[in-house]
């Protein structure tokens, strides 16, 4: 099937394989090589001055990148229909903070979702506050009700859907529609879904952010972030990124590109494994609730079903009573789950989680456990968790 231009229409998996592989960057190779360099040499002063007019995807200085970084950025842009461009960062946190600095000024107000990633909250309550920018937290399930929170100083709304740790799904189209009417910038941490399961810019988001450390890299061996912007905010993002000296090494960008090529097949397996385990957990008496957006019992499930094309491998569950010691007994004895931060790699992980809240108090039947479900056999992971829940029940008494 072809589009209006006569080109073959490309689905997500096809775009992932082919995006960013320009012939001038790859030559006769399948993948762009690792172009390392700091100094760029010019044939003349005139050429140096001409390059200064627009340094995007042009050799200028090492901090502005080489074809290795440009290839990954181009691929991520192509995954977001309507995007103007993508810039890379040394971590997901660097991507979040630079995007916020690009759109906020002293005296502005930011509305931040209450279920946001904890380092995002720390930046708002620390650095932004020091620079005279006010952060107000809102209920992740507020939807169109966010209109009642807007003030004359509100300049940006930050979303994360599903939310970190507790996985509430936000009504993104309703929030972005209100923001556009008021001229307010919207930013989304889209790391959980990626553009495969939720294309953010077509849904009204201005700047979409990924901690590429997670699913894009996929192998737990690189720190990497990205911000993809629409036309209206692309120039501001570039200016802030260059002014803050944000840069990613070509070696890390190359590993990000390598991981990206298998994103589609990996996400499908993460999804299948996680759903099997989430549904099994719902049957266990030691579990009070399973917080997985694809389950009907999860807050915002109807919005997930309406807006998302799939679910990834990260979710949480609430234990039925018990204390921290009982939760620790469950976690410490697991054989196949590593205890560690981050997620999105091929291996399964687990952490105890205690959600911070400002707008709405977090109330639960027991303590929270977050799971990253990897690419192992789901039956093996279930057996490991079953033994862990038995330890929890014994410790709980």
Phi, psi and omega in degrees: 000141182242159176268188184297335181275356182091353179284152175294131176294142185242123174283176184301315183295322178294317180297320180300321182288322190260340187295142174079002183260065179289142183301323182290346179261331184261332187064230181272003184267161175286314183254147173299135177294172175275106178269107178258141176172149173250300181279136173249131181261141180247153178282340183199164174298322180299319178294319177303313182292323180295321180296331181294341183292325177204110185265000184290123180058032175226141177298123180220302175204152187307327182292339177272359171101171176228177179305336179295314178287320182298324181297314179294316180299317179298319180297317179294325177295317182295336178283352180242093179306132180091359181282148176271327182176170181227143173237150184254153185221159184286357176192167175296322178297319178298324177294315179299310186291322178292319178299318178294318179294334181288336187243356184242149177226160177308135182096346180283164175240137177246133171262119185244131179297138186289344181261020184291158174308133189301320176299330175295316177299318181298321178295318180295316184281346181250277186298310182299320178298318178299330182263017173078023177253125184271135175247128173242133183267143181231155179298127181300339180263018186290328179058225182295344177296350179295341178302328181287346181266347186289142176234177179295341182262356181291120181245341183208150174236126180255129180241152170216114188219119356293161183284152178299135174077317187247350163064030171292139178262129182270155174275081186296313179302322179294318181291317181292327178297316178294318180298317180297320179299326183262359182072032182258137181282140175244137178234141181230128166277106187252026187296322184296316186265328193059174180291344177295316183263341177208097174288112193283315185295319174298341177264016171098359179284142180273317179228122180249134192241137175234135162276091184296344172311327185278255191286331181295308178292307171077001185230012174058035182227010181215139169265127187198144176220166178211153170229128177247130187239155172277178184301321187294334187239007182295313182296319180295322178295316179299315182299314181295319181297313180293320182294327180273359177069026182289136185201149177239137180293148178299329179295317179292320178298321179297317177295325175297318178296319179298316179295322183302324186297336180252011184303316185299313182287325179294315182299322179299320180287319174304315181299311183297314180297314183295319179295320179298317182286320179298317180293324176294318180300326179298339182271352186271132181292340179284350184251123179278319182208147172247125183258085179227120186303334181280353176270139183299334182281351184276136178303127180088010182303318181299324178290320177300314182297324180287319193255335189257149179266356180178182180229152184260201189261008184252127175200180183220167173218150179261128179284153180271091181077202180082172179236187183297325179296320178293319176298319179296323177299321177299310189286315188298332184269359181293138183264326187257350179258121172284148176264108184185156178284175183074182181185181177093353176277183182284347185258152179276144183225160177214143172217150167286141185231137178228096190295126172283144181217148177234320184272317183229127181294136176277121180235130182213163182288338181196195182280166189251141176234128177256135180244136164253116182266120183269210188255014177290175173291128183301324181297324178291319179294322178297317179299320179295316179291326178299317177295323178295319178293327175297318178296320178300313182298321179292318180290325179292330183079000000 
